[in-house]
Amino acid sequence: MAITLTINGVAHAVDADPSTPLLWVLRDHLGMTGTKFGCGIAQCGACTVHLDGVAARSCQIPLESIAGAEITTIEGLAPKADHPLQKAWVEMNVPQCGYCQTGMLMAAAALLKQVPKPTDEDINIAVDNICRCGTYSRIRAAIHKAAEQMQA
């Protein structure tokens, strides 16, 4: 039985085992590979998407629990990759290897929707994704820069 998901504003009928994690539905069933697999236990944040506007770790969300939900992936954050966060990421030279960046961007975007002018502490709490390259100071700076641009 197919389960209908709305992803980036488009309805998708997915015929998969209901216990399949959203991450694998996105990557394997729908070919949306921007969302990354990291740890598989919802700790690293590489798989972060928005579920009804809230940052969520897709590796631990079973398909059966999200029928009818609005899901946004990195592909849907900004169709032209021109979200203020994406621009700040490039301008501030945030990524090194880049693997965790889609999850970081999604966590940061959810934060800025809730807290338009975050403090460093707000960022530390909301964007708790793991970056093996250790670019946390640039990540915080880019989030602050994007917040300023979004306020202007």
WONOR-V122184 format. One record per run of one state. SS is the DSSP state (hx for helix, st for strand, lp for the rest). FROM is the first residue (numbers start at 1). LEN is the number of residues. Records with the same first field share a line. If there is no record, write none. Layout:
SS: FROM-LEN  FROM-LEN
//
This chain:
lp: 1-2  8-2  15-6  30-18  52-2  61-1  66-4  73-1  78-6  92-9  115-5  127-9  152-1
st: 3-5  10-5  21-1  48-4  54-4  62-1  70-3
hx: 22-8  58-3  63-3  74-4  84-8  101-14  120-7  136-16
//
